[in-house]
Amino acid sequence: MFSPSSRFFDERLERIKLEGKLLRFGLAFADDSLLGILPDDLVLVGAPSGVGKTQFCVNVALANVSEGKRVHFFALEASDLEIERRLKFQVLMGNFYGDPNRPRIGKPLLFDEWEIGAYEDVLKPYEEWAEKYCTESYKNLFTFYKTENFGVEKLIEYVNYVADDTDLIIVDHVHYFDWDDS
């Protein structure tokens, strides 16, 4: 039988349990409009190729790792260490452009150029600082890169393995799986 007082009391207790468990998107407009990510939310991001889906996922990871949350990031299309590179580049650029005494280069520093070693001489002191910062600050980020013979079954196995030890699981490029192909 329906009992309004006990149901409303239970509902309130369930909401209170969520305090501190709300995760962030790391983008002000998304956090403001959607309030964040609840523990049982499934967020799907779709857009044409090359418009920033992976970077969006990196930003979500960064926002939550920065708050001490444990994040498991399955990078199924990224090259080895790409997620770490993207995070490090953000830190590096923040430190570089925040330094009023930085060397003047005359053009914006781009991720693609930095990734292939450009600016190495100019950025060396910033690189060392960024590496140390990332190593210390992003201990709660765990990345997995796709290997051969990785399919849906392995993803499910790994997700189940980390599920109780994580606050957020990101699967970047889930379209990699074809349900008819292991």
C-alpha positions in Angstrom: 0.0 0.0 0.0 1.1 3.5 -0.7 2.6 5.4 2.3 3.5 9.0 1.3 5.4 9.9 4.4 7.8 7.0 4.3 8.3 7.3 0.5 9.1 11.0 0.7 11.5 10.4 3.6 13.3 7.6 1.7 13.5 9.9 -1.4 15.1 12.6 0.8 17.7 10.1 2.2 18.6 8.9 -1.3 19.3 12.5 -2.4 21.4 13.3 0.7 23.5 10.2 -0.1 24.4 11.8 -3.4 26.1 14.8 -1.8 29.7 14.9 -2.8 29.2 12.2 -5.5 28.3 14.6 -8.3 31.0 14.6 -10.9 31.8 17.5 -13.2 31.9 18.0 -16.9 34.7 20.5 -16.5 32.9 23.0 -18.9 31.0 25.7 -17.1 28.0 25.7 -19.4 27.6 21.9 -19.1 28.0 22.0 -15.3 25.7 24.9 -14.9 22.9 23.6 -17.2 23.2 19.9 -16.3 24.5 20.3 -12.8 27.1 17.6 -13.3 27.2 13.8 -13.7 25.4 11.6 -11.2 27.0 8.2 -10.3 24.5 6.2 -12.4 24.5 8.6 -15.4 25.4 7.4 -18.9 26.6 10.3 -21.0 26.9 9.8 -24.7 28.8 12.3 -26.8 28.4 12.3 -30.6 29.8 14.7 -33.2 31.5 14.5 -36.5 35.1 13.4 -36.7 37.8 15.9 -35.6 35.6 18.3 -33.6 36.9 17.5 -30.1 35.1 14.5 -28.6 38.3 13.1 -27.2 39.4 16.5 -25.9 36.0 16.8 -24.2 36.5 13.4 -22.6 40.0 14.5 -21.5 38.5 17.7 -20.0 35.9 15.7 -18.1 38.7 13.4 -16.8 40.8 16.4 -15.8 38.0 18.2 -13.9 37.3 15.1 -11.8 40.8 13.9 -11.2 41.6 17.5 -10.1 39.0 17.1 -7.4 40.5 13.8 -6.2 38.1 11.5 -8.0 39.3 8.2 -9.5 38.9 8.1 -13.2 39.4 5.1 -15.5 39.8 6.2 -19.1 39.5 3.6 -21.9 41.1 5.3 -24.9 40.1 2.9 -27.7 41.2 5.1 -30.7 44.0 7.1 -29.1 47.7 6.5 -29.7 49.7 5.3 -26.8 50.1 8.0 -24.1 47.8 10.4 -26.1 45.6 11.1 -23.1 48.6 11.9 -20.9 50.0 14.1 -23.6 46.8 16.1 -23.9 46.6 16.6 -20.2 50.3 17.6 -20.0 50.0 20.0 -22.9 47.1 21.8 -21.1 49.3 22.1 -17.9 52.3 23.1 -20.0 50.4 25.9 -21.8 48.9 27.2 -18.6 52.3 27.5 -17.1 54.0 28.9 -20.2 51.3 31.5 -20.9 51.0 32.4 -17.2 54.7 33.3 -17.0 55.1 37.0 -17.8 58.8 36.4 -18.5 58.2 33.6 -21.0 60.2 33.6 -24.2 58.3 35.3 -27.1 57.7 32.9 -30.0 55.5 35.0 -32.2 52.8 32.5 -32.8 50.5 30.2 -30.8 51.9 26.9 -29.6 49.9 24.1 -31.1 49.4 20.6 -29.7 50.2 18.9 -33.0 53.5 20.7 -33.3 54.5 20.2 -29.7 53.6 16.5 -29.9 56.3 16.0 -32.6 58.9 17.8 -30.6 58.6 21.4 -31.8 59.6 24.1 -29.3 61.6 21.6 -27.3 64.4 24.2 -26.6 62.0 26.9 -25.5 59.7 24.7 -23.4 62.2 22.6 -21.6 61.9 24.2 -18.2 58.1 24.3 -18.5 58.1 20.6 -19.6 60.0 19.5 -16.5 57.6 21.4 -14.3 54.5 20.1 -16.1 55.8 16.5 -15.9 56.3 16.7 -12.2 52.9 18.4 -11.7 51.0 15.8 -13.8 52.8 12.9 -12.1 51.8 14.3 -8.6 48.4 15.7 -9.4 46.9 13.0 -11.7 47.6 9.9 -9.7 43.9 9.0 -9.8 43.8 8.8 -13.6 44.1 5.3 -15.0 44.4 5.0 -18.7 43.9 1.9 -20.9 44.8 1.8 -24.5 43.3 -0.6 -27.0 45.4 -3.6 -27.7 45.0 -6.4 -30.3 42.2 -8.8 -29.6 40.3 -6.3 -27.5 36.6 -6.5 -27.9 33.3 -6.0 -26.1 33.9 -8.9 -23.8 37.2 -7.5 -22.6 35.7 -4.1 -22.1 32.9 -5.6 -20.0 35.5 -7.6 -18.0 37.7 -4.5 -17.4 34.8 -2.3 -16.5 33.5 -4.8 -14.0 37.0 -5.1 -12.6 37.3 -1.4 -11.9 33.7 -0.6 -11.2 33.9 -0.7 -7.4 37.2 1.2 -7.4 36.3 4.2 -9.5 34.2 7.3 -9.5 34.0 7.7 -13.3 34.6 5.5 -16.3 35.2 7.1 -19.7 35.1 5.0 -22.8 36.3 7.1 -25.7 35.2 5.8 -29.1 32.8 3.1 -28.2 31.9 2.9 -31.8 35.0 0.8 -32.2 32.9 -2.2 -31.4 30.9 -4.1 -33.9 28.5 -6.4 -32.1 28.9 -9.1 -34.8 32.7 -9.0 -34.6 34.7 -9.9 -31.5 
